[in-house]
Amino acid sequence: MASQERKTGASTIAGWSIIALLLIQFIPLDRIDQQTKTPTGIPGSVSAVLEAHCFDCHSGETRWPRSAYIAPLSWYVTAKVREARKAMNFSNFGSLPDATRHEIEQSVAKVAGTANLSTHGRIPGFPTVSISEQERQILAGWATNNNRELNGRINNSAH
């Protein structure tokens, strides 16, 4: 009799768990992307690399994977994208002050120079970040060239 009660209790718990998993699918999440226009102030070659590897998490142009629609994993995925956008969002790049854009450029160059990007921001459902050597050079050159321009403007304004 005790084993029958355990089976009934286990099946009741399993049943309620399934119902709970089904119900949590209806909890709304903020997966609405911002209305964005193409970021200004980023050269075309750099923009192409960023769009291919960074925009899904660092812009309002996210292509949401299936994992973003299956709770409770969707809660983690959307939270990580929100966190990534807060750290760096290319959608508003053109409207940022020069110093902030410079910091973003330096951060991009630093991340691109990292030997193993496969662990950078690993979010279930999104492809692993893997950039070619040519793409690394494009991003590093962007930061280096703009660093020279910024320093030139600072030096010229001091005179």
C-alpha positions, 0 to 999 in steps of 0.5 A: 500500500505504501508503494502505491501511495508513493507512485500516486504522489510521484505522478501527482508531482510529475503532473503538476510539474508539466502543468507548471512548465506549460504555464510558464511559457505564457509569461511575457518577456521583453524580446521586442527589438528597438526600432533602429536604423543603420548605425552611423559613424561605423565604416562599412567594412567594420559594420559588416563584421559587427553585424555578422558577429555582434549585432545579435546581442549588442544591438536592437537587431537581434535574431532571436534563437529558438531558445529565447522562446522556451521557458525557463531557458528564455528567461536566461537568454533574454536577460543575457541579451539585455545585459549585453546591450547595456554594456555595448549597444551599436544601435545608438553608436552615432549619437554617443559622445566621441569619448564613449564611441572611442571606449567602445572602439577600444573594447571591440579591438580588445575583444577581437584580439582575444585568442578564443572568442568561443566563450565570449558571451556564450548564450544558448541558441546563439552561434559561437563567436568566431572571427577570422584573422582578416576580421580581427585586423579590420576591427583593430584598425578601426580602433587604431585609426579612430584613436589617432583621429581623436588624439589629433583633435585633442592636440589641435584643440589645445592650441 
